[in-house]
Amino acid sequence: GIDAKSRTIRMVPTTHPERGWVCWWYFKLEGVPKGETITIDLTGGASGGAFALPDRAMFSLDNKLWKHTEPGKRDKGRIVYQHQADAETIWFAWGPPFVLSHAKEVLDECVKKNKHATIFELTKSKDGRSVPALKVEEPGAKDAARLGIWVQARQHAWESGGSWVGRGFIEWLLSEDAAAQALRKKATIYYVPIMDVDNVERGAGGKDQKPHDHNRDWIDQPVYPAVQAAQKKIAELDAAGRFDFFIDLHNPGPGDKQPFFFVAPPELLSAPGQRNLDRFVIAARREITGPLKLAANTRPSGPGYDKNWKAISKNWVTEHTRNHVVALTLETAWNTPHSTSEGYLRVGK
């Protein structure tokens, strides 16, 4: 509802039955008298609750550059933000949006930067949308010695920060940074910016959708074509001795203020796998130093975490690939002053 007299917008994120949590939102506001203060009175969705209510909303004057509003004021399942209008048209959002058009823009820029980067279609979604992906493979190491890396985001549609982290990684990978150049020559890198394209495009949360979400679909017969296609490709690479590393990019709960890794439980890890995982986490702590600083401890997601723990992507990868492979989930905090486009890009880099 809109109260023009008080310049107040009252809203609840749209419900999409059986499509997951009701928790993210993104809208355009027109006809704003410049200089006036806009009030957004937001109530959390029935399933999303606090996940819909960030401490700070985001705004943009061009639907491209996103900044935080001032912190909102909370009151029993709702939060009120106030923002002084800098233009007659303003976009407001839960976090910096990243939808399918953004994914395509990022991939198009990648192939312009590097002739060894190629766009391919991972699969078609259940609703018939293309799931775009990128492959980067520069001449260098011979096939037998070449590493295989898989980076993916948005198995839960509401977690837009994951796609921004993925963008930060792929832009770094194709940069002139010496480490990036070396990695391109000794590894084949696959990058999927959005796995659950259907719910991203409809604006549904995706998490806990029916019969289950993408990150509980890593089973023998997956429901979602993107999961099935990812499993097939990873299995082919592993059988050819060309697969070494998997990372799934997410956002965690509103109370998590630092990025952290979910890792496979000890019962799934071999001795070489555990050593390589430990080495990677130590290296990541040296790199992800802030302002979104990587947490000191990892969190296992085994039997005590979820009854369907083996159907989580990184656990499936750990169990179905060679014993040296590293597979983990990066959860990047979304509810902090640094949870912005720039902050996410830095984590990805």
Order of alpha helices (4+ residues) and beta strands (2+ residues): beta-beta-beta-beta-beta-beta-beta-beta-beta-alpha-beta-beta-beta-alpha-alpha-beta-alpha-alpha-beta-beta-alpha-beta-alpha-beta-alpha
